[in-house]
């Protein structure tokens, strides 16, 4: 159930244009100071995961690891990293992630 909720929130965030997909887009959003959370797919390469976590650390934002294939399932994008802007979407995603 929580995975369905998480997938739904990710999909809504993308449709509401509150998400940035891909490592470079995530870095840009994080540097702007408007990033609420950076999420990495569990199937991402270790180097990609480290870059995403370092970007989140430098921006002072939270990061998380999603179940395998969640980004593709929820958004239709085959990226391994997605960032969500500050606001209700990121807050709700963080609360769902803490329950997984």
C-alpha positions in Angstrom: 0.0 0.0 0.0 2.7 2.5 0.9 4.5 1.8 -2.4 1.3 2.6 -4.3 1.0 5.8 -2.3 4.6 6.7 -3.0 4.2 6.0 -6.7 1.1 8.1 -6.8 2.8 11.1 -5.1 5.8 10.9 -7.4 3.5 10.8 -10.5 1.5 13.8 -9.2 4.7 15.7 -8.5 5.9 15.2 -12.0 2.6 16.2 -13.5 2.5 19.3 -11.3 6.0 20.2 -12.6 7.4 20.0 -9.1 10.1 17.4 -9.9 13.4 17.3 -11.8 14.5 14.0 -13.3 18.1 13.2 -14.0 21.3 13.9 -12.1 22.1 17.3 -13.8 18.5 18.6 -13.3 18.7 17.4 -9.7 22.0 19.3 -9.1 20.5 22.5 -10.6 17.4 22.3 -8.4 19.5 21.5 -5.3 21.8 24.5 -6.0 18.8 26.8 -6.3 17.9 26.1 -2.7 14.4 24.9 -3.6 14.9 21.2 -3.4 12.9 19.3 -0.7 14.2 15.7 -1.3 16.5 13.9 -3.8 15.4 10.3 -4.5 17.5 7.5 -6.0 16.3 4.2 -7.5 17.7 1.1 -5.7 18.9 -0.2 -9.0 21.1 2.9 -9.6 24.8 2.4 -9.9 26.8 2.9 -6.7 28.5 6.0 -8.2 25.1 7.6 -9.1 23.8 6.9 -5.6 26.9 8.5 -4.1 26.6 11.6 -6.3 23.0 12.0 -5.4 23.7 11.7 -1.7 26.6 14.2 -1.9 24.4 16.7 -3.9 21.8 16.4 -1.2 24.3 16.8 1.6 25.8 19.9 0.0 22.3 21.4 -0.5 21.3 20.6 3.0 18.3 18.5 1.9 17.1 15.0 2.5 17.8 12.0 0.3 16.3 8.6 0.0 16.4 5.4 -1.9 13.3 4.1 -3.6 12.3 0.5 -4.3 13.7 -0.9 -7.6 11.9 0.5 -10.6 9.8 2.9 -8.7 10.8 6.0 -10.7 10.0 4.4 -14.0 6.7 2.9 -12.7 5.5 6.2 -11.2 6.7 8.7 -13.8 7.3 6.9 -17.0 10.9 8.3 -17.0 13.8 5.9 -17.1 16.0 8.1 -14.9 17.6 6.8 -11.7 17.5 10.1 -9.8 14.6 12.5 -9.2 14.4 15.6 -7.1 11.2 17.1 -5.7 10.8 20.8 -4.9 10.2 22.0 -1.4 6.5 21.9 -0.4 3.8 19.5 0.3 4.8 16.9 -2.3 8.3 16.5 -0.8 6.9 16.5 2.8 4.4 13.8 2.0 7.0 11.7 0.1 9.4 11.9 3.0 6.7 10.8 5.4 5.8 7.9 3.2 9.5 6.9 2.9 9.9 6.9 6.6 7.1 4.3 6.8 8.6 1.9 4.3 
